[in-house]
Amino acid sequence: MAAPREPNSRLREIIEAVGCTFEALAKDVRRVAAENGEMLQTNKSAISHWVSGARQPTGRTGQYLAEALSRRAHRNITQVELGLTEPESAAYEPNPDPVLAATDLGRADVERRRFLAIAAFTTAGVAMPLAYDHEAAARMLRARTGTALVGAEDVDVVRQITAAFSAADERLGGGHGLTTVTAYLADTAAPMLRARFPADALRRAAFGAVAELAYLAGWKHHDLGQEGAAQRYYQVGYQLACEADPHGHAAWMMRALAHQALSLKQPHHCIDLAEAALAGGLGHIDGQTEALLHITHARAYAATGERPHAARALLAAEDALLREDGPQPIYSRVSGPAAGTVASHTARTLTDLADHVGTEQQHRDALVRWDPEKYKRVHALTYADLGDSLAAQTRADEAVAAWSQAVTLMEGMTSDRTRKAITSLRSTLVVYQRRRVPGATELARRAREALA
């Protein structure tokens, strides 16, 4: 007969230190799991069993528990600290060598083994750029240069492949071509950065091109609801961007990490990250890119209830958007027309500020600024959000019409974000059906079929 496990005193002490009940902690664990695309039934009895040593968290639940406690403690708490794992088997930490990290990430993605099995989004990971030592990493990377020579054509091919899969991603969703993108990153694009370059400008361009590919891989994971993997790719993209352009491109990747956290309703570190991005970027970027950084700042302020600061950041975004002071770089054009992106994120900012009329207008402005064929998913999600803002104004008929358009556009997409958008409107449709709102019953049927 197996000897009984010892009580987990380290876990108990940390729970007591953060001052929460087992029931509250179980709710936090379920929330973190949901952010990472997993629905758990964790309850207070499960927490009690973990503390007593009767059971251990299984799968990725230990990571979710560590993240839940980290948020309550306002510091990073690891599974090792909780007595859930040994140091040698602890979860993935960002590699100081971004070339090796990009290669490992891509390979793990293709093999569907270690990384995706343990990766979980963490609020501590959002702040990674704030403590990153770029100069030390740059010295290490230059010391590891190989003998093969890379030319401009090699870099151009990386950009062409990224552009092709980015365009397909907008039409078909993040699940389309993910394995191909990550395999190319691991086998061809990242290893290229170990080579020699005839000029430093070409070296910077190569790191920038691979950073854009890493961003695309992260974006595809985000669209699939695999937030831990997305965060790791964004971190690697940031590290690579620092080698390409430590001002503008690095600031853009900080924006990506902040946006992911904001979309998950986790604004911790986002204001600091947005401010650091602006501090590094101002004076080195064009008005369009600057506007995109300001709108991220506005969203971070709105998410934390700082209305005056959010309003000032919105005005700063509008002012920057009017500047015509240079070409917009490739890395920031990936999100589409800057005016459309600013309108879309202004709408999300106003949603957090409970300005539903303003939200509606900004969503309508965004729709006319995006090419509906090229940015099909953007249109679909914008129509879904527009429907939400109309429903909030008790304009049921118009909400149903907007949602119907969204569901039509979402057909054929492999995207967790579109699925979540459809799922979110179903509870309102139940009310609308009881009230006999025209079109509600038909839309509810289409929503069921889309999720089946």
Secondary structure by P-SEA (a helix, b strand, c coil): cccccccaaaaaaaaaaacccaaaaaaaaaaaaaaacccccccaaaaaaaaacccccccaaaaaaaaaaaaaaccccccccccccccccccccccccaaaaaaaaaaaaaacccccccbbbbcccccccccccaaaaaaaaaaacccccccaaaaaaaaaaaaaaaaaaaccccccaaaaaaaaaaccaaaaaacccccaaaaaaaaaaaaaaaaaaaaaaaaacaaaaaaaaaaaaaaaaaaacccaaaaaaaaaaaaaaaaaccccaaaaaaaaaaaaccccccaaaaaaaaaaaaaaaaaacaaaaaaaaaaaaaaaaacccccccccccccccaaaaaaaaaaaaaaaacaaaaaaaaaaaaaaaccccccaaaaaaaaaaaaaaaaaacaaaaaaaaaaaaaaaacccccaaaaaaaaaaaaaaaaaaaacccaaaaaaaaaaaaac
